[in-house]
């Protein structure tokens, strides 16, 4: 994994952790979360993040 890939992975995981917290606190809906996840997957293109993106919320 290159440094850029590692950075993108960290940014994706951190961003989605915050989004999950917002979802759990009722700030955003599941639909908003999934839409945001799709955008962040496209933006950061994480290697490992794609393995977990929808598993935690189904």
C-alpha positions as CSV (number, residue, x, y, z in Angstrom):
1,X,0.0,0.0,0.0
2,X,1.4,3.4,-1.0
3,X,1.5,6.4,1.3
4,X,-1.3,8.0,-0.7
5,X,-3.5,4.9,-0.5
6,X,-2.9,4.7,3.2
7,X,-3.8,8.4,3.6
8,X,-7.0,7.9,1.6
9,X,-7.9,4.9,3.7
10,X,-7.4,6.8,6.9
11,X,-9.4,9.8,5.6
12,X,-12.3,7.5,4.5
13,X,-12.4,5.6,7.7
14,X,-12.3,8.8,9.8
15,X,-15.0,10.5,7.7
16,X,-17.3,7.5,7.8
17,X,-16.8,7.1,11.6
18,X,-18.1,10.6,12.0
19,X,-21.0,9.9,9.6
20,X,-21.9,6.8,11.6
21,X,-22.0,8.8,14.7
22,X,-24.3,11.3,13.1
23,X,-26.5,8.5,12.0
24,X,-26.6,6.9,15.4
25,X,-27.5,10.3,16.9
26,X,-30.4,10.9,14.4
27,X,-28.7,13.8,12.7
28,X,-28.8,12.0,9.3
29,X,-31.0,9.2,7.9
30,X,-29.8,5.8,6.7
31,X,-30.5,7.1,3.1
32,X,-28.3,10.1,3.7
33,X,-25.6,7.9,5.2
34,X,-25.6,5.5,2.2
35,X,-25.5,8.4,-0.3
36,X,-22.6,10.0,1.6
37,X,-20.8,6.6,1.8
38,X,-21.1,6.3,-2.0
39,X,-19.6,9.8,-2.5
40,X,-16.8,9.1,-0.1
41,X,-16.0,5.7,-1.7
42,X,-15.7,7.5,-5.1
43,X,-13.6,10.3,-3.6
44,X,-11.1,8.3,-1.5
45,X,-11.2,4.9,-3.3
46,X,-10.2,3.1,-0.1
47,X,-8.8,-0.4,-0.4
48,X,-10.2,-1.9,2.8
49,X,-13.1,0.5,3.3
50,X,-15.0,-1.1,0.4
51,X,-15.0,-4.3,2.4
52,X,-16.9,-2.7,5.3
53,X,-18.9,0.1,3.7
54,X,-22.4,-1.5,4.0
55,X,-21.8,-4.4,6.4
56,X,-22.2,-2.4,9.6
57,X,-25.6,-0.9,8.8
58,X,-27.6,-3.7,7.2
